[in-house]
Amino acid sequence: VVWVKFLRWFEENKKNGTKFSETAVAGKLYGLKKEQDLFVDESFGTIAGYGPHGAIGHYNASPESDCEIGNSGFLVIDTGTHYLDGTTDMTRTLNCGKSSDTSKEEKIDYTLVLKGHIALAKAVFPEGTKGCQLDILARQFLWNNLEDYGHGTGHGVGHLLNVHEGYAWLRPRDNGEGYKAGLTMTDEPGIYKEGKYGIRIENTLLVTDAGQSGFGKFLKFESLTLCPYDLSAVDPSMISREEAAWIREYHKQVSERLAARLSDDDKRWLDGYITEQEKHLTE
């Protein structure tokens, strides 16, 4: 709900030519969070990094570093909140320019990160599988392009506790922990090019039962994060039919599950935004 309201604010200000900065983005999100009935506090300070700042790990805008959001390039927004009924952690990378003005390099990198994010979210695996065994699903497309990112792909999320919990690390290094149903964790591949831009896409996931067979018990992921993807930086030639179908189904869930929490006006805006974003899958 907060992100739908924020995206509407962001898109309308961008369209109207209204200027705002990284700290204004963080402030707007905080204000929207505080409007929610079960709000307790942020689970960490919002990271809003525009352009080269998006390539800085755990960037924190200060009065000295704060910059105006321009009409091109990427804005990485990593934010989380403690509510009485759950703790959130999510990231979206927003394209501040038009799809037609986005460089080939930017589109390739954004699409590779999105493909890895989807591959992990779609995974089905035996109970007891470790994060180090799943990590390659998110990195494979970047590796094929001789690229990588220097942080873990995911971590556990605690309710009103540590937003970064160690029991469910998802990274190349073996942490010795096998997954079981009920764990909450993140799916957050990215890429960072110093002096140019950063890209990260993150959802919080719930580990759930996928079924039982003669080969044992299997698990899968359910996305707890409900926020549409900015697809204006996608290279549609790199997206498979299965990936496009997954995105459309995810967006359908976003629309349906948020419907009762949004005003009629915000719901119409959300559905229109999703429709516009999905056009980029077939351009």
Wavefront OBJ file of the C-alpha trace (Angstrom):
o trace
v 0.000 0.000 0.000
v 2.807 2.393 0.927
v 4.661 1.612 -2.269
v 1.621 2.088 -4.494
v 1.094 5.527 -2.993
v 4.802 6.285 -3.308
v 5.020 5.136 -6.923
v 2.044 7.304 -7.800
v 3.706 10.306 -6.142
v 6.983 9.536 -7.903
v 5.463 9.084 -11.364
v 3.197 12.131 -11.115
v 6.044 14.368 -9.945
v 8.287 13.046 -12.697
v 5.585 13.701 -15.300
v 4.943 17.221 -13.984
v 8.632 18.084 -13.923
v 8.668 18.602 -10.154
v 12.199 18.372 -8.777
v 13.003 16.319 -5.678
v 16.065 14.746 -4.078
v 17.204 11.465 -2.542
v 16.345 12.653 0.969
v 12.903 13.756 -0.248
v 12.310 10.204 -1.505
v 13.254 8.739 1.891
v 11.130 11.336 3.669
v 8.093 10.670 1.493
v 8.293 6.937 2.164
v 8.630 7.510 5.914
v 5.582 9.755 5.944
v 3.492 7.188 4.070
v 4.616 4.420 6.427
v 3.586 6.434 9.491
v 0.050 6.674 8.089
v -0.390 2.906 8.439
v -2.323 1.825 11.558
v 0.134 -0.881 12.643
v 3.324 1.120 11.998
v 6.020 0.785 14.676
v 9.220 2.078 13.074
v 11.461 1.609 10.070
v 13.409 -1.655 10.173
v 16.370 0.304 8.755
v 16.880 3.739 7.261
v 15.750 3.968 3.641
v 18.543 3.736 1.090
v 17.729 6.001 -1.861
v 20.680 6.132 -4.241
v 20.443 7.924 -7.581
v 22.863 7.323 -10.444
v 26.405 6.615 -9.165
v 25.118 6.653 -5.574
v 23.136 3.497 -6.372
v 26.430 1.648 -6.798
v 27.533 2.462 -3.230
v 26.767 -0.325 -0.777
v 24.415 0.816 2.028
v 24.525 4.404 0.770
v 23.012 6.911 3.191
v 22.130 10.298 1.727
v 23.400 13.196 3.831
v 23.059 16.969 3.399
v 26.491 16.873 1.769
v 25.813 13.974 -0.623
v 22.096 14.501 -1.307
v 21.404 15.016 -4.986
v 18.455 15.887 -7.189
v 16.755 13.050 -9.072
v 17.225 13.686 -12.782
v 15.332 12.658 -15.914
v 17.566 9.691 -16.733
v 19.382 6.881 -14.991
v 18.444 4.558 -12.143
v 17.204 5.237 -8.619
v 17.733 2.335 -6.182
v 15.331 2.388 -3.227
v 15.891 -0.183 -0.459
v 13.478 0.243 2.432
v 11.932 -1.707 5.289
v 9.427 -1.267 8.079
v 8.385 -2.838 11.369
v 4.617 -3.280 11.653
v 2.799 -5.064 14.469
v 1.805 -7.765 11.975
v 5.124 -8.139 10.154
v 8.514 -6.737 9.180
v 9.332 -5.772 5.602
v 12.467 -5.442 3.494
v 12.252 -4.691 -0.225
v 14.069 -2.936 -3.045
v 12.959 -1.525 -6.355
v 15.138 0.104 -8.983
v 13.228 2.825 -10.810
v 14.130 4.046 -14.279
v 14.043 7.843 -14.097
v 14.091 8.232 -17.878
v 12.177 6.867 -20.825
v 12.654 3.333 -22.088
v 13.840 4.726 -25.426
v 16.566 6.739 -23.668
v 17.863 3.825 -21.591
v 21.234 2.547 -22.818
v 21.778 -0.988 -24.074
v 24.154 -1.668 -21.176
v 21.576 -0.477 -18.643
v 18.842 -2.616 -20.194
v 21.026 -5.730 -20.301
v 22.089 -5.337 -16.668
v 18.564 -4.598 -15.430
v 17.155 -7.580 -17.302
v 19.853 -9.956 -16.035
v 19.143 -8.929 -12.436
v 15.387 -9.332 -12.935
v 15.852 -12.774 -14.518
v 17.899 -13.930 -11.525
v 15.318 -12.535 -9.116
v 12.572 -14.479 -10.910
v 14.595 -17.704 -11.152
v 15.060 -17.818 -7.391
v 11.435 -16.871 -6.676
v 10.244 -19.756 -8.900
v 12.499 -22.371 -7.313
v 11.185 -25.723 -6.053
v 13.669 -27.681 -3.934
v 13.935 -30.542 -1.398
v 13.429 -29.742 2.277
v 16.813 -29.184 3.907
v 18.358 -27.526 0.866
v 20.853 -24.851 1.900
v 21.052 -21.265 0.729
v 24.467 -21.874 -0.813
v 22.840 -24.436 -3.125
v 20.175 -21.961 -4.303
v 22.384 -18.885 -4.660
v 23.461 -19.755 -8.216
v 19.858 -19.458 -9.410
v 20.004 -15.692 -8.873
v 23.571 -15.200 -10.137
v 23.564 -17.460 -13.203
v 22.534 -14.864 -15.778
v 25.037 -12.292 -14.531
v 27.784 -14.914 -14.447
v 27.034 -15.828 -18.056
v 27.694 -12.158 -18.861
v 30.923 -12.207 -16.789
v 29.308 -10.071 -14.071
v 28.510 -10.580 -10.388
v 27.583 -8.789 -7.161
v 29.544 -8.719 -3.939
v 26.817 -9.376 -1.379
v 24.611 -12.291 -0.437
v 21.472 -12.968 -2.440
v 19.268 -13.146 0.637
v 18.947 -13.226 4.416
v 16.399 -14.117 7.045
v 13.863 -11.517 8.179
v 12.742 -11.370 11.809
v 9.373 -9.983 12.939
v 10.094 -6.894 15.076
v 13.591 -8.291 15.558
v 16.617 -8.134 13.281
v 15.591 -7.385 9.723
v 18.825 -9.168 8.745
v 18.732 -12.536 10.494
v 21.368 -15.156 9.935
v 19.419 -18.415 10.052
v 18.499 -18.304 6.358
v 21.518 -16.802 4.633
v 21.411 -17.235 0.884
v 24.962 -16.778 -0.396
v 27.781 -18.779 -1.996
v 29.433 -19.635 1.335
v 27.963 -22.665 3.124
v 26.228 -21.628 6.344
v 25.160 -25.149 7.297
v 21.446 -24.305 7.620
v 18.815 -26.280 5.714
v 15.573 -24.582 4.697
v 12.218 -25.604 6.117
v 8.670 -24.298 5.726
v 7.888 -21.128 7.654
v 11.184 -19.309 7.136
v 11.056 -15.754 5.803
v 13.952 -14.527 3.694
v 14.865 -12.113 0.922
v 15.598 -12.467 -2.796
v 17.811 -9.536 -3.789
v 20.281 -9.921 -6.665
v 21.897 -6.786 -8.032
v 24.751 -5.265 -9.989
v 26.868 -2.227 -9.157
v 29.066 -0.272 -11.556
v 31.176 2.301 -9.747
v 30.682 5.829 -10.980
v 27.745 4.799 -13.183
v 24.768 3.104 -11.530
v 23.460 0.346 -9.303
v 20.553 -2.059 -9.772
v 18.904 -4.238 -7.122
v 15.490 -5.916 -7.021
v 14.302 -7.426 -3.739
v 11.231 -9.185 -2.392
v 10.718 -10.833 0.981
v 9.749 -14.490 0.535
v 8.065 -17.125 2.686
v 9.245 -20.737 2.430
v 6.153 -22.938 1.972
v 5.311 -26.582 1.244
v 5.409 -27.561 -2.435
v 4.291 -31.161 -1.918
v 5.413 -34.672 -1.097
v 6.589 -37.373 -3.475
v 8.472 -40.638 -3.375
v 11.599 -38.496 -3.357
v 10.645 -36.694 -0.168
v 9.209 -33.336 0.860
v 9.684 -30.335 -1.405
v 9.494 -26.606 -0.721
v 8.888 -23.427 -2.722
v 8.702 -19.674 -2.183
v 5.712 -17.361 -1.811
v 6.308 -13.635 -2.238
v 5.234 -11.565 0.754
v 6.222 -8.342 -1.012
v 3.460 -6.973 -3.223
v 4.800 -4.191 -5.410
v 4.877 -3.931 -9.216
v 8.173 -3.981 -11.087
v 9.405 -1.071 -13.174
v 9.826 -2.790 -16.548
v 10.813 0.257 -18.600
v 14.479 -0.792 -18.501
v 13.812 -4.383 -19.607
v 15.156 -5.758 -22.881
v 12.130 -7.818 -23.991
v 14.265 -9.983 -26.288
v 15.977 -11.375 -23.171
v 12.761 -12.283 -21.322
v 11.380 -15.784 -21.899
v 7.681 -16.571 -22.228
v 7.796 -18.288 -18.851
v 9.394 -15.257 -17.188
v 6.878 -12.871 -18.778
v 4.039 -15.119 -17.594
v 5.499 -15.138 -14.070
v 5.677 -11.328 -14.018
v 2.075 -11.007 -15.223
v 0.850 -13.488 -12.611
v 2.787 -11.669 -9.893
v 1.284 -8.340 -10.982
v -2.168 -9.943 -10.944
v -1.587 -11.002 -7.339
v -0.392 -7.490 -6.463
v -3.572 -5.966 -7.901
v -5.979 -8.485 -6.386
v -4.453 -8.686 -2.924
v -4.075 -4.924 -2.483
v -7.512 -4.048 -3.869
v -9.278 -3.984 -0.505
v -6.542 -1.805 1.042
v -6.522 0.896 -1.643
v -8.906 3.706 -2.469
v -10.753 3.329 -5.778
v -8.572 6.082 -7.228
v -5.311 4.449 -6.130
v -6.528 1.060 -7.396
v -7.268 2.519 -10.843
v -3.851 4.134 -10.865
v -2.150 0.854 -9.877
v -3.894 -1.133 -12.610
v -3.000 1.516 -15.174
v 0.623 1.512 -14.015
v 0.833 -2.268 -14.279
v -0.655 -2.195 -17.779
v 1.903 0.396 -18.899
v 4.807 -1.539 -17.371
v 3.787 -4.824 -18.981
v 3.810 -3.207 -22.429
v 7.600 -3.196 -22.146
v 7.599 -7.010 -22.153
v 6.538 -7.076 -25.817
v 8.132 -3.955 -27.327
l 1 2 3 4 5 6 7 8 9 10 11 12 13 14 15 16 17 18 19 20 21 22 23 24 25 26 27 28 29 30 31 32 33 34 35 36 37 38 39 40 41 42 43 44 45 46 47 48 49 50 51 52 53 54 55 56 57 58 59 60 61 62 63 64 65 66 67 68 69 70 71 72 73 74 75 76 77 78 79 80 81 82 83 84 85 86 87 88 89 90 91 92 93 94 95 96 97 98 99 100 101 102 103 104 105 106 107 108 109 110 111 112 113 114 115 116 117 118 119 120 121 122 123 124 125 126 127 128 129 130 131 132 133 134 135 136 137 138 139 140 141 142 143 144 145 146 147 148 149 150 151 152 153 154 155 156 157 158 159 160 161 162 163 164 165 166 167 168 169 170 171 172 173 174 175 176 177 178 179 180 181 182 183 184 185 186 187 188 189 190 191 192 193 194 195 196 197 198 199 200 201 202 203 204 205 206 207 208 209 210 211 212 213 214 215 216 217 218 219 220 221 222 223 224 225 226 227 228 229 230 231 232 233 234 235 236 237 238 239 240 241 242 243 244 245 246 247 248 249 250 251 252 253 254 255 256 257 258 259 260 261 262 263 264 265 266 267 268 269 270 271 272 273 274 275 276 277 278 279 280 281 282 283
